[in-house]
Amino acid sequence: MNSVSSNASPVRQSDGLVLRRARTSSGEGISAPFIRRPIATVLLTAAVALAGIVAFLQLPTAPLPQVDFPTISVSATLPGASPDIMATAVAAPLERQFAHIAGLNEMTSASYLGSTSVTLQFDLSRNIDGAARKIPPGEKLILPMRRS
């Protein structure tokens, strides 16, 4: 037979064999009940996993947060002007004036036959009313006109 350390205690089984269990210095560890009952351990693990799946499916989710960016759109018209002229004579000077407004994140413009549109998008923290006050009314916008 194999030799067993002196800190082992004998256990007799019904068939007459003597088994020895080693004792730890601090008694049984935290894993001992799980080792003695493997079926209960598997069932407990499955229950915790199932509870986690159910809880995950119950979480409220949104694909993207609902955010309204402060945006101002400015339109200008010059009847009969080509898109190139609208871009150089109207949209570019407007963009230069609007570029100095604090909190401006993005500025886009589109020019068409006889009209142009400039869209200004500001920081989320920017007050849209304060930004709108920085844009002069249409009759006060200074646009350099070229003489042909």
C-alpha positions, -999 to 999 in steps of 0.1 A, spaced: 0 0 0 10 36 -4 22 55 25 1 84 38 11 114 58 7 113 95 -20 140 95 -45 118 77 -75 102 94 -87 67 86 -121 61 70 -136 26 69 -158 16 40 -184 -12 40 -162 -35 19 -134 -34 45 -110 -11 27 -94 16 48 -91 50 31 -73 79 46 -84 115 41 -58 142 44 -67 171 67 -58 207 60 -44 229 87 -75 252 85 -102 226 80 -122 223 48 -118 250 22 -145 270 4 -144 246 -25 -150 214 -5 -189 215 -7 -186 220 -44 -162 191 -48 -184 168 -27 -216 177 -47 -207 180 -84 -243 178 -96 -254 206 -73 -225 226 -85 -235 221 -121 -271 231 -113 -260 262 -94 -238 272 -122 -266 267 -148 -290 287 -126 -266 316 -123 -260 316 -160 -297 315 -168 -304 344 -144 -276 364 -161 -291 357 -196 -326 367 -184 -313 399 -167 -293 408 -199 -324 404 -221 -344 426 -197 -319 455 -199 -334 485 -218 -312 495 -247 -314 521 -275 -294 519 -307 -282 554 -304 -289 581 -279 -314 608 -288 -293 640 -292 -305 672 -307 -275 692 -318 -279 730 -318 -281 738 -355 -288 770 -374 -294 771 -412 -289 803 -432 -302 807 -467 -294 834 -492 -306 840 -527 -292 858 -557 -316 853 -587 -300 841 -619 -266 834 -603 -249 801 -612 -239 777 -584 -202 787 -588 -210 824 -583 -232 815 -553 -204 795 -538 -177 822 -543 -197 854 -539 -223 845 -513 -214 812 -494 -177 819 -489 -181 853 -473 -209 840 -451 -187 811 -440 -159 836 -431 -183 857 -410 -198 826 -392 -164 810 -385 -158 834 -357 -188 823 -337 -178 806 -305 -187 769 -301 -191 762 -338 -183 725 -345 -192 721 -381 -202 743 -410 -215 730 -443 -227 749 -473 -245 739 -505 -249 762 -535 -275 759 -562 -288 780 -591 -297 813 -575 -295 801 -539 -271 789 -512 -276 773 -478 -251 774 -449 -257 750 -420 -240 757 -387 -237 730 -360 -227 740 -325 -214 722 -293 -241 705 -272 -233 729 -244 -238 760 -266 -271 779 -261 -287 781 -295 -304 814 -288 -270 830 -279 -255 816 -311 -285 829 -332 -279 864 -317 -243 863 -331 -257 860 -367 -268 893 -380 -302 896 -398 -301 892 -436 -301 928 -445 -271 935 -422 -249 907 -436 -219 922 -454 -212 905 -487 -186 919 -511 -202 922 -545 -180 920 -575 -186 944 -603 -184 929 -637 
